[in-house]
Amino acid sequence: MAATTTYPPPPPYYKLYKDYIQNPKSAPEPPPPVQGTYVCFGAPYTTDYVPPNLEEQGVRQLYPKGPNIDFKKELKSLNRELQLHFLELADILVERPSQFARRVEDISVIFTNLHHLLNSLRPHQARATLIHILELQIQRRKQAVEDIKRRREEAQTLLKEALGTLEGQ
């Protein structure tokens, strides 16, 4: 019975970094980012993100098409329409329970439109989140610099006092 290892040995790339501590520039440059399409685990992917249209998914679009969409207005409008359809569904379930399927389908279309609108805002949300994180980092670093300056001044004051005490003796 031959002994086998649980994990394979590491790839030989680590040998490229053996002189990194003495000369950090001796390491190879990282590979360039992938552009366009690529294959991962047998499935093709692309680096260009294009959200699918509602028509491509076979869903009726309830808000206007085009690049200049007022997201706030359209989300409020779809939310009000959703509330109205829920009330109508409740009425139909009480009065004519056999006719609920059409209202449920309408509610599903409204939810899909809401979901699509919200997903259209994801890139903006990601940028805003990144900006906020970077601003917090800048604020923390400025605060750390101010703290270092304050402590340096305290240390200089203590050293001057100690020097004055030593000279006074």
Salt bridges, closest charged atoms under 4 A:
GLU55 OE2 - LYS65 NZ 3.28
GLU74 OE2 - LYS73 NZ 3.69
GLU88 OE1 - ARG103 NH1 3.06
GLU95 OE1 - ARG96 NH1 3.52
ASP106 OD2 - HIS85 NE2 3.93
ASP106 OD2 - ARG103 NH1 3.56
ASP147 OD1 - ARG150 NH2 2.41
ASP147 OD2 - ARG151 NE 3.35
GLU154 OE2 - ARG150 NH1 3.00
